[in-house]
Protein backbone atom coordinates (compact mmCIF):
# COMPACT_ATOMS: atom_id res chain seq x y z
CA UNK A 1 0.00 0.00 0.00
CA UNK A 2 2.92 2.35 0.68
CA UNK A 3 4.03 1.89 -2.92
CA UNK A 4 0.59 3.10 -4.05
CA UNK A 5 0.97 6.23 -1.92
CA UNK A 6 4.48 6.79 -3.31
CA UNK A 7 3.16 6.34 -6.86
CA UNK A 8 0.33 8.78 -6.10
CA UNK A 9 2.78 11.40 -4.80
CA UNK A 10 4.81 11.06 -8.01
CA UNK A 11 1.71 11.48 -10.21
CA UNK A 12 0.37 14.54 -8.38
CA UNK A 13 -0.06 17.87 -10.04
CA UNK A 14 -0.42 20.80 -7.71
CA UNK A 15 -1.37 24.40 -8.25
CA UNK A 16 -1.57 27.28 -5.83
CA UNK A 17 -4.68 29.42 -5.67
CA UNK A 18 -5.75 32.46 -3.69
CA UNK A 19 -7.22 31.53 -0.34
CA UNK A 20 -9.76 33.25 1.85
CA UNK A 21 -9.61 33.39 5.61
CA UNK A 22 -6.85 34.37 8.05
CA UNK A 23 -3.69 36.00 6.77
CA UNK A 24 -4.50 39.70 6.55
CA UNK A 25 -3.14 41.49 3.49
CA UNK A 26 -0.93 38.48 2.77
CA UNK A 27 -4.02 36.62 1.52
CA UNK A 28 -4.54 39.22 -1.19
CA UNK A 29 -0.92 39.07 -2.37
CA UNK A 30 0.12 35.41 -2.16
CA UNK A 31 -1.63 32.30 -3.42
CA UNK A 32 -1.37 30.13 -0.30
CA UNK A 33 -4.08 27.52 -0.90
CA UNK A 34 -2.99 24.39 -2.73
CA UNK A 35 -5.09 22.30 -5.10
CA UNK A 36 -3.89 18.73 -5.71
CA UNK A 37 -5.04 16.76 -8.73
CA UNK A 38 -4.47 13.04 -9.12
CA UNK A 39 -5.55 10.80 -11.99
CA UNK A 40 -6.84 7.78 -10.09
CA UNK A 41 -6.82 5.58 -13.20
CA UNK A 42 -3.04 6.07 -13.48
CA UNK A 43 -2.65 4.44 -10.05
CA UNK A 44 -4.00 1.14 -11.44
CA UNK A 45 -5.85 0.27 -8.25
CA UNK A 46 -7.70 -3.00 -7.74
CA UNK A 47 -11.41 -2.68 -8.60
CA UNK A 48 -12.57 -3.07 -4.98
CA UNK A 49 -10.09 -0.43 -3.77
CA UNK A 50 -11.09 1.92 -6.62
CA UNK A 51 -14.80 1.62 -5.74
CA UNK A 52 -14.11 2.23 -2.04
CA UNK A 53 -11.97 5.27 -2.93
CA UNK A 54 -14.72 6.58 -5.19
CA UNK A 55 -17.26 6.15 -2.39
CA UNK A 56 -15.02 7.73 0.27
CA UNK A 57 -13.96 10.64 -1.96
CA UNK A 58 -17.52 11.56 -2.93
CA UNK A 59 -17.63 14.94 -4.65
CA UNK A 60 -13.83 15.23 -4.58
CA UNK A 61 -13.72 12.73 -7.49
CA UNK A 62 -14.57 14.07 -10.94
CA UNK A 63 -16.38 12.12 -13.66
CA UNK A 64 -13.04 11.71 -15.47
CA UNK A 65 -11.58 9.87 -12.47
CA UNK A 66 -9.55 12.78 -11.19
CA UNK A 67 -9.27 13.31 -7.45
CA UNK A 68 -9.20 17.02 -6.53
CA UNK A 69 -8.21 18.09 -3.03
CA UNK A 70 -8.01 21.71 -1.91
CA UNK A 71 -6.19 22.72 1.27
CA UNK A 72 -6.47 26.25 2.59
CA UNK A 73 -6.50 25.75 6.34
CA UNK A 74 -3.07 27.26 6.99
CA UNK A 75 -1.44 30.58 6.15
CA UNK A 76 1.57 29.19 4.27
CA UNK A 77 1.94 27.23 1.06
CA UNK A 78 4.18 24.64 2.70
CA UNK A 79 1.72 23.89 5.50
CA UNK A 80 -1.21 23.65 3.07
CA UNK A 81 0.81 21.41 0.75
CA UNK A 82 1.68 19.07 3.63
CA UNK A 83 -1.97 19.07 4.78
CA UNK A 84 -3.27 18.20 1.31
CA UNK A 85 -0.73 15.42 0.83
CA UNK A 86 -1.54 13.95 4.24
CA UNK A 87 -5.27 14.02 3.44
CA UNK A 88 -4.61 12.28 0.13
CA UNK A 89 -2.53 9.58 1.83
CA UNK A 90 -5.30 9.12 4.41
CA UNK A 91 -7.90 8.70 1.64
CA UNK A 92 -5.77 6.06 -0.04
CA UNK A 93 -5.17 4.24 3.27
CA UNK A 94 -8.90 4.22 4.03
CA UNK A 95 -9.66 2.87 0.56
CA UNK A 96 -7.23 -0.01 1.09
CA UNK A 97 -8.78 -1.00 4.43
CA UNK A 98 -11.29 -3.78 3.96
CA UNK A 99 -14.58 -3.18 5.76
CA UNK A 100 -15.22 -5.73 8.47
CA UNK A 101 -17.96 -8.21 7.71
CA UNK A 102 -21.00 -7.89 9.90
CA UNK A 103 -21.60 -10.91 12.09
CA UNK A 104 -25.23 -11.99 12.28
CA UNK A 105 -26.70 -11.64 15.72
CA UNK A 106 -28.30 -14.75 17.13
CA UNK A 107 -31.17 -14.60 19.59
CA UNK A 108 -32.17 -17.46 21.86
CA UNK A 109 -35.78 -18.44 22.55
CA UNK A 110 -36.13 -16.18 25.60
CA UNK A 111 -34.73 -13.21 23.69
CA UNK A 112 -37.16 -13.79 20.81
CA UNK A 113 -40.14 -14.00 23.17
CA UNK A 114 -39.05 -10.83 24.96
CA UNK A 115 -38.70 -8.98 21.64
CA UNK A 116 -42.12 -10.13 20.43
CA UNK A 117 -43.70 -9.17 23.77
CA UNK A 118 -42.21 -5.69 23.44
CA UNK A 119 -43.60 -5.41 19.90
CA UNK A 120 -47.07 -6.41 21.09
CA UNK A 121 -46.91 -3.82 23.87
CA UNK A 122 -45.77 -1.11 21.45
CA UNK A 123 -48.53 -2.10 18.99
CA UNK A 124 -51.13 -1.79 21.75
CA UNK A 125 -49.88 1.70 22.61
CA UNK A 126 -50.10 2.76 18.96
CA UNK A 127 -53.53 1.17 18.52
CA UNK A 128 -54.80 3.32 21.38
CA UNK A 129 -53.88 6.48 19.45
CA UNK A 130 -56.69 6.15 16.92
CA UNK A 131 -59.79 8.32 16.64
CA UNK A 132 -61.95 8.42 19.72
CA UNK A 133 -65.59 7.44 19.22
CA UNK A 134 -68.17 8.79 21.67
CA UNK A 135 -70.74 5.99 21.24
N, C-alpha and C positions, 0 to 999 in steps of 0.2 A: 504494500500500500504506500510505503514511503517513496517508492520509485514513481508511483502515479503522481504524488504531490510534487516531486522533483520535476517530472515531465511537464506538469501543469505550470510550474513556475517558469520553466524555459519557454513555454508557448504563450505566456501572458503578453498582452499589449496594454500599456497604461498611458493614460493622458491626464493632465492636470487641468482642473476647471475651477472657476471662481466659486467660492463657498460663502454661504451666509453664516450668521451666528457670531460668536465671540472673536475678537481679533482687532477691533477698532478700525482705524484707517488702513491697517495692513490688509484687511479683507478686500478692500477696494483695489489694492495695488498688486497683490500677489495671488496667483491661482494655487490655493493650498489644498483643495479637495482633490482626491485621486479617483479615477474611474478605471477599474480593471475590466478587461474583456478577455474571455477565454473561449475558444472554440472547443466545445465538449466532445464533438465527433473526432477531433484530432487526438484526444486522449485514448481512444480505442478501449473504452470501458466495457466490461461485461454487461449484457442486456439488463440483468437484475439490478446491478449497481447504477446503470444509466437511468432506469426508471425510478429508483429511489432518489437519485440526485435531482431528477426532474420534478418529483413530488416535493422534495424538501425545498428546492430553490423557488418554486412557485413563479411569481411574476418576475423574478430576477433572470429567468431563462427566456430567451427570445424564441420565436418560431423557427429561426434558422439554426437553433442549437447553440447559441452563444450565451454564455453566462456573463452578466453585467453586474458588477458590484461597485457601489459608490461609497467612499469613506470621507466624511467631512467632520468627524467628531472633534478632531484636534486642531491646533492652530498652525502646525507645521506640516510641510509636505512629507517629511520623513516619518513622522508619527502616523499620519493618515495612510501612507504607503504600507507601513508595518501592520496597521490595523486591518487594512483591506486584505493583505496577504494572509494574515492569521485567520480571518473570517472565511476566506476561500479554502484554506487547509482544513478548517473545522467542517465546512460543508462536505468536502471530499471524504473526511474521516467518517462523518455521520452516514454518508451514502454507502460506505463499505461495511458498516456494522449491520449484521443481519438482525432483523427484528425477532424477538423471542416468540416461539410458538406459544399460543395460549393453551393452557392445560384445562380440559373440561372439568368442571366441578361435579362432584358426585354426592348426591344426597342420600341419606339412609331413610328408612321407612318413617321414623319419627319426625325427621326433618321435613319430609314431604307432607305428612299430615298437618304439621304445624303451619307450613306455608299455605296449604289449602284452607285451613281454618281461618287464617288471617285474611285470605282472599274473600271468603264467605262473609266475614265480619265487615270488611271494607265495602263489599257489594251491598250489604244491608244498610250501611250508613248512606251510601249513594242512592239507594232505592227510596229512602225516606226523604229525599230532597225534591221529590216530584211535586206536581201541583196539588194543592190542598182542596179537597172537596168538602163542602159543608152540608152533606146529606144527612 
